[in-house]
């Protein structure tokens, strides 16, 4: 099986990713509050959505900084030159 090394590595390094340890933590918390599986799944889905939004926002910030740098460098060269 040929996996994409970068995608696999980024998921394993993501502190917001849902893994076995966090799933057990959520399950224990929800079970202690006597909630059903639907509420547990909803909580896990909300956490996953927040992680995806945070990753998207981080990517947008990086792209914005690159675009800004690409625009500023030629402007400085033109202004100083």
C-alpha positions, 0 to 999 in steps of 0.5 A: 500500500502506497501511502502519502507520507506527508498526509500520514505524518501531518495527521499523526502530529496534529494535536487536535486529531481524534485518536484512540486516547481522545476517543476514550477520554470523550467516551469516559466523560460522556458515560459519566454524565450518562449520555447516549452514543448520539451525544458522544458522536455529536461531540466528536463531530464538533471536535473534528469540525473545529480541527478542520477549521483550525487547519484551514485557517492556519493554511490561509494565514500561510498563503496570505503571508506568502502572497504579501511577501511576493508583493512587498519584495518587488515593491521594495526593490522598485522603491529603493532602486 
